[in-house]
Amino acid sequence: MQPIELSPRAKAIVLTGTMLGMLVAAIDQTVVSTALPRIIGELGGLSLFSWVFTSYMLTSTITVPLVGKFGDMYGRKPFFMAGIAVFTIASALAGLSQNMTQLIVFRGLQGFGAGAITANAFAIIGDIFPPLERGKYQGLFSAVFGLASIIGPTVGGTITDHLSWRWVFYVNIPFGVVAQAVLWYGFPWVRQRHTQRQIDYLGVATLTSAVVPLLLALVWAGDLYAWQSPQIAGLFTVAAASLLAFLLIESRAPEPILPLELFRNRVFVVASSITFLTGIGMFGTVAFMPLFIQGVLGASATNSGIVTLPMMAGMVVSSAGGVRSREKMVWDWPSAADRVIEELR
């Protein structure tokens, strides 16, 4: 696919709006964790602690492949802007929550917006820049995510200590409004030409029916039910059966939401596996470390955010090193990768 022809000024505007949208979604993943112990202290519902993160992850996971496919078919602008709008509105509603159930529901709504943002943000780079420049700007986006990861816990703790935990959600609103204005003004709506437009609804349904029971089993096991209980075993069984159905459907779908041919590429498999394992450690730490620091050690929300700084700083340094390493690679690699993607299309 050839990149969209834009002037340098237009590219700068698109990058600015996209990075603002990415910043909104990225900072929310870490800023809430330091405020959550205080939220539980006010709203109650310690048993529902993990659901504040689970609902967000669940809806964003379901949204990413579907919205990504819609963006490929109908253009990224409406879905990216809709994601920012949903995320901003959900942030305001989360800040107004009066109990944990409301907060969990609104966090799930935030996840829909975050999924739409994530699905399109990096794809936009491929739309407006040629292959040789994509690594550099993807590294810039990674730096935005890393910066949000560093400042998120500290900002969340400071806001919680000096204002209110509700402002942890309200702080997303001005960023979302500015990102919407910038994208509306400078981001062209370009739709790709397709001779056939088919949406893999069966793939979406089976993926959802695989992810939802799996997350429910991992959240409930050892807490609400024993690991050996029929309920947990049943959820794992449904997740496994749905996964097999998903793989079968994707292998036969004319336009699958997840082309299985990608898994023939060892680089893709290794990178995806490392990202998966790293995410387990990172999000587990970000979610539960502030609860331990505040609830067990009795430290402030600000200090609980500072504790996570070394891990987040390591992410930024590693991302910067990865960008420099990519720039030293053989120059025809991006072109070769682009040819593989075009063949898969």
C-alpha positions, 0 to 999 in steps of 0.5 A: 500500500502506497502512503498517503501524499501529504505536505510536511505540515499536514503530516506534522498535524496528523502526528500531533493529533495521533500522539495526543490520542495515544497519550490519552490512552497510554497514560490512563493505563498507569495513572489509575493504578496509584489512585485505586487504593484511595478509590476503594477506601471511598467507594468500598468493594475491595473484592472488585479491585481486579475488575477495574483493570479486567473490564478495561482489558476485556473490552479493549482486547475485543475492540482492537481486531474489529476496529482495526479491520474497519479502519483498513476497509473504511478509513481510519479517521472516523474510528480513531476520532470515535475512539477518542470521543468514547474514551473522553466521555467514559473518563468523565463518567468514571470520575462521577462514579458513586460505587465500584460497579459504576466505575467498572462499567465506565472503565469497560466503556473506556476500554472500547475507546482505548481499543479503537485508539490503539488499533489505529494509532500505529497503522496511521504511521503506515498510511502516511509514511513510506517504509524507510521512515516508519521505524523512526516514527513508530519509535516516537510513538513508543517514546510517547507510551514510555513517557506516559508510563513514567509520568502516569503513576507519579501524576496519579499519586500527586493528583490523588494526594492533593486533589481527588481521585476523580481528577485522575479521570478528569485529566483525560478530558482536555487532552481528548478535546485537543486531539479531536480538534487537531485530527478534525482539522488536519487528518484526511479521511482516506478510504482504501479501494476494495473490490470485496468488503467482508467483515469476519463477524464469526471471527469476532464472535469466537474471539470474544467467546474465547477471551471473555471466559478465559479472563473470567476464569483467571480473575475468579479462580482462587478467589470466588471459586477454587481452581479445581471447581467445575465453574473454572474448569467449564470456563477454561473449556469454553475458552479452549473450544472457542479458540479452536473454532476461531482458528478454524474460521480464520483459516477459511475466512476470505478476509480474516481479522487475524491472518494466520499466515502471520504466524509463519513469520518467526520474527512476528511469533517471537516478538508477539510472545515477548510482548505477551510475557512482558505485558503479564509482568508489567501490568501485574506490577502496575496494578498491584504494587500501588495497592501493596505500597499504600495498603500494607506499607502505609505510604502515600499515593505519590510514593507508590507511584515513585516506586514504579519509576525504575521499571518505567524508566527502563522501558523508555531506555530500552525503547530508545535503544531499540529505535537506534538498533532498527535504524542500523538494520539493512535498509531494504528490510522495510520494503521486504516487510511491506511486500509480505504484508501486501501479499497477505492482503 
